[in-house]
């Protein structure tokens, strides 16, 4: 690997006697990949471990496992059903270091493609609120797809600048995740393009951007709340020095992360300050089976404050859409879905309560239930993935090796003795819808997800 000279010289100055071991591991150690089991799906962990045997657990994530991508594919029905998420092992440490509690309002400020958001959602257990923001629209769409696949019900996905969100939601969130855009040094092994884009000047510009993002994050955090900050780089300018900036400029308190005690401590001398950085954490490829990472947890000083929440106003069209959904629910579901409904054009959502989304660019405002078309309700793919087997009155349950499952995922019709809307399950887990009539099931698996 042809690493930049200035990068290797800086790492040599930082690591001293560890440098040779670092370079050897950085260039020659096996690259690790991981999956994280989605505990929002009941029994998912047992099902995945039964299907893919001898998986090695990632030390800092109880539901994370090292995985061979040649064995575990994104086309496997369990992945399509949202039972697991492919995620960089080091990245799983971030949410594990954040003390999330049921009912929290959590913001993932730089969320795409969705690893930390989906991990957060599992800890929230569909309680409280998750706002997942991504400033780049194409990446926000990918984030939305991953939120959908994992069956998450309480997430609002926004496509805004941190500054705009800070204006809209001051002192609003209990917990905030800032996995900041960075110079990507820790991912040189997996993403060689990051090497060609690297320069000392780039790390400095990244640090300036990180400070601006954190300035907005602090404004949105309630007193007594927590921010967890992370990067996938080794640069002190983007790590310990940023931690020192938060302490110095915002009075934030650096907090110990006992869940990550197996990781290396950050270094005070790299911060060029007197603040003790031993509570921050680093991952190095010569010490852990993961790519480079930095993590720091901060608490906002002051007494806990009450947030101001608002409800969105409903309209007549929304009431009519809810009635259509309720008619569909009575006919095809064994569950009673209630809450704060929200209509966007023809698309009906179940929005998490307590957040006003007026005048905010929203990609997904909660659980997408379906579309209201010419006085009929058509259920969404998201609704199928958010429900469980026993929630459906009609379903077809297929084994992984069933030829009908392959045909369904390809977009073909399959045989079915039901009538009307029918969920398609892969080994008890929903993967989509079909509409049955005359002994066949018309395929409603999304075209963009179909397997050729």
N, C-alpha and C positions, 0 to 999 in steps of 0.2 A: 504494500500500500504506500503510495507516494504522498506522504504527509507534508504540509507546509513547513518550511524551515523555522519560521517564527513561532509556529505552534509547538513544534517539538522542543525548541529552546526554552520556551516559557514553561512547558510541562517539566522539563529537566530542572529548571530553577525552582519550581513548586515542590516536586517530589523528591529531589535529591537522590538518596540511595535506593528509592523505590522505582526510579525511572526505568531502568533496564527491564524490570519485571513488568511494569506498565506497558512498555512498548512491545514486549514479547507477547503479552496477552492481547493487547490491542490489535496486533497484526496476525496472530496465529491461533488464538483461542477460539473454540467453536462458538458460532453465533446462536444465541438462545431465542426461541420463540415461545409464546405462551398463550394459554386460553384461560379465561376466567368464567366460572360457572355462574349462571344467572339464577340467583336464589328467589327471584320473583316467580319463577316457574316451579310449582310444587314438585318435589322429587327429582329436580333436574340434576342435582349433584350425584345422586345414586344412579340415575340413568346414564349420565356421561361416564362415570367411573366404571360402570358395568360394561358399557359399549367399547370404551378405549381403556384397556387394562394397563397396569404398571406405569401410570402417570406419576411423575415426581412433583410433590407440592413445592410451590415457591415459598421460601421461608417467611417472607413478610406479608403474605396474603393467604389467608385460610382457604379461600375459594379459587386460588390461582394455581395453575399447573404448567410445568414446562411441557411443550408439545412439539411433535414432529409434523410439520406441515405436509409432508409427503404421505402421512398416515391419516391426519385429520384435515379434511377439506372443507372449504366454504360451501361446497355443494351438498354436504351431508345434510339429511333431513333435520337432524338435531340443531345444526347451525341455522337453517332456514326457519325453524320453529323458535329460535331465540334462546335455546338452552345454554349456549355459551358464546363468548365474545373473544375474538383474537385480539390480544393486547401485549405490548412490549412488557416483559416481566418487571423491569425497573419502574415503569409508569404506574403499575398497580400499587406501589408503595405510597403514593401521594394521598389517595383517599383514605387509606388505612391509618394515616397519621392525623386525620381530621376527626374530632370527636362529634360525629353526626348522631343526632337523637331523633327518634320518631316525632313527627310533627314540625320539624325544623323547616324554615324557609331558606333554601340553599341556592346560591348563584354560582354557576360555572361560567366564568367570564370569557374564556377563550376555549370553547368547548369542542370544536370539531377535531377528529371525526366522531367522538362520543365515548371513548373509553372511560374517562373519569365521570362523565355524566351518568352512564349506565351503571357504573359501580356505585355512585352516590344514590341512584334510584333504588338499588337493591337494599341499601342500608336504611333508606327512608321507608321502604315497604309500602309504597303507594300512599303514604301519609304526607301531610305538609305540602310543600311546594318546591319544585325544581325548575329554575329558570336556566336554560342552556343557551348561551349567546355565541354567535359566530359572525364576525364582521364581513367575511367574504361569502357572497350569496351561494356560489356553487358548493362551497364547503358546508354551509348551513343546510343545504338540501341533503347532503350525505349524512350529516348529523341527524336530521329528521328521520331518514330511513333507518338508521341504527336505533334510535329511540323507539320507533314503531316496531321493529323486529323483536326487541326485547320485551314488548308488552307493557310498556310504561304508561301509566294513566295520568300522572300528576305533573307532567312536564310542559312548560311553555318554552318554545324555541323562538328566539329573537335574532334579528339580523341588524344589530345596531352598533354604534361606537360606544365605548365605555363611558365617554363624556355624556352622551345622550341618556344612557341608562341612569347615570348618577343624578342628572337633573330630574328624572322621573321618579326614582326610588331612593331618596335620601333616608338613611337610618332605617333600612327596610329588612335586610337579610340577617339571619342568625349566623350563617357560615358562608364564606366565599372561597372559591377555588380560583387561583390565578396560575394556570399552567402557561407561562408567558412565552410568546414568540421569542426565539433565541438564536444564537449562532450555530446551534446544532452539533457542537463538537462531539458530544456523546454518541451521536448517531452516525459518525463517519463510516463505521464498519457496515451499517445497513443501508445507508443512503450516501453513496460516493459523490453525488452531485453537491452535497454540502461542503465537500472539500474544495471544489472549484469555486464556490461562492465565499469561502472564508477569507477574512483578513482581520488584522488588529482593528482597523477602522470600523469594520462591520460589527465587531463585538461591542465597541463603544457606542455605536448608533443603536444597537439592540438594548443596551443598558439604559439609554435615554428613553427609549420607547417603553421599557418595562416600568420605569419610574412614573411615566405619565399614566399608564394603565393602573398602577397601584394607587396613585393619587385619587383616581375615580373610585376604585374599589373601596378605599377607606371611607369615602363619603357615603357609600351604600350600606356599610356595616353598622349594625346596632352596637351601642356600647355594651361591653361584655361579650361581644361576638368574636368569631375567629376567622382569620384569613390564613389559608395555606398557600404558600408560594413555591413554585417548582420550575425547573428548567431541565433540558436534556443537554447541558453543556458543562464543561470544566472551568470555564472562565470565571475568575474571582470577580471581575467587573460586573458580571451578571448574576452572581451568587452571593457570597459573603458581603460584598460591598453594597448590594441592593438591600440585604438584611439590615445593615448598618444605616442605610438611608431611611428605611421605615421606622427604625427606632429613633433616629435623630430628628427626623422631620415630622413624624406623626405620633410620636410618643407610644408606639406599639410595644407590647411586652412579648419578648421571645419565650416560647413555651416548649417544655420538654415533650418529646414524642416517644413514650415508653414502648409503644407498639413497634417502633422501628429501632430498637436498641441494638439489633444485630448489625446495623449499618455503621459505616464510619462517621465520626463526628466531623463537622466543618471545622475550619481552622481560623482562629482569631487573627493570626498574623496575615492571613490573606485578605482580611477585611479593611486593613489599614485604619483600624479604630481600636478603642479600648473595650468594645463590647464583646462579651464572651460568646463565641460562636459554637461552643461545644454542644449546644442544643439543636443546632442544625444538622442535617444528615447529607452524606454523599455516597454515591455508588460508583465504584471503579471496576472496570472489567478484570483487573488482576486480583481483586479481592472478593467479588461477588459474581454470580452467574447472571449478569445483566449489563446493559449498556449504561453509559455515563448519565448520572442524574444528580440533582441537588433539590433538597426539600427543606422548607422552614415554616414553622407554625407560629402565628402571632395572635395575641389577644388584644382587643381594643379596650383600653382602660375606661373606667367610669361605671356608673350604676346601669344595670340593665334597663332598657327603655321599651315602651310599648310602641308597636308600629301602627301606622294609620293604614287601614285597609278600606277598599271601596268595591262595590259591586257594579258590574256593567248593566246598563239599562236594557231590558228586553223590548222587542217590538212584536207586532202582530204576526209578521212572517215567521219569526222565531217560534212563537207559540204554536203556529200551524205545523212547523217542522218537527217540534217536539211531539205533537200529537201523532204524526206519521211514524216517528220512531217508536213511540209507545205502542202503537198498533203492531208494528213489526216485532217488538219485544214480546208482546203477549202471544203472538202466533209462533215464534221460532226460538225463544229463549226461556230458560228456567231461572232467570235472575231479574232483579228489579234495579235498574240503573237510574239514580237520581243525583241531583246536584245543580251546579250553575251551568246551564246550557248556553251555548254561544253559536250564532249562525253567521257564517262568512259566505255570502253568495248563496250557493246551494249546499254548502258543506256545513254539517252540524257537528259541533264539538261538545265534549263535557269538559269545561274549564275548571282548573283548580280554584277553589274559593280563596278570596283574600287579596287578589291582584287585579288591578285595573290596567287594561292593555290599550286604552285609547291613545291614538297618536304615536304608537310604537310600531316599528316594522316587525311583524310577526309571521313566522313561517308555519308554526303549528301551535295552536292555543289550547293544549290539553289533549285529551283522547279524541281522535277523529272517529266519529261514530259512523258516518256515511253521508250520502247525498240524497237530497229530496228532489226528485225528477218527475214532473207532471203528475203530481198527487200520488207518487209512490216513493217508498224509501228503499235505497240500495245500500246495503251494509258495506263498510270499508274493510280493507285488508287489516288495518290497525285494530279494528274491533275484534276480528277473529283471533288475532295474536294476543289480545289482552284478556281473553276469556279462557276458561278451563273446560275440559271435556264435559263435565256435568252441567255446564251452563247452557248447552245446546240441546234442543229437542230433537233435531235431526243432525246426524253426523255419520261419516264414513271413516272407519279407523283402519289404516293400512300399515302393514309391516314394512320395514326398511327395504326388504328385498322383494316386495310385491311389484310386479310389472305395472300394475295400475298406478302406483305411486310415481314411478318413472314417467308414465304417460301424463299424469296430472301436472308434474313439474315441468314437463315439456310444453304444456298448453293444450293437450288433447282432451277429448271427452272420455269419460270412463263410465262403466255401468253403475247403476244405482236404483234401488227399489223404493226410494223416498219420493217426496213431492215438495216442491218449493225450495227455499233457501236451505242449504245443507253445508255444515262445516266439514272440511277434510282434515283428518288427523293423521299424523305419522307416529305410530306407537304411543298413542294417547295424547299427543301434543298437537294443538291446532296449527295448521300451516296456511290456511286460506279457506275461501268459499267456493261453492259451486251452486248451480240452480238445477234441481232435478225435475225431469218431466219425461214420461214415456219410457222409463227404464234406463235413461242415460242422465249423466250429470254434465251440464254445460259448464265449461271451465271459466272461473273468474280469478284464477291466479294471475297477479299482475304481469303484464307482458315484459316489463323491464327486468323481472326476476326469473324469467323462465330459463330453464337449462337446455341447451341445444344438444 
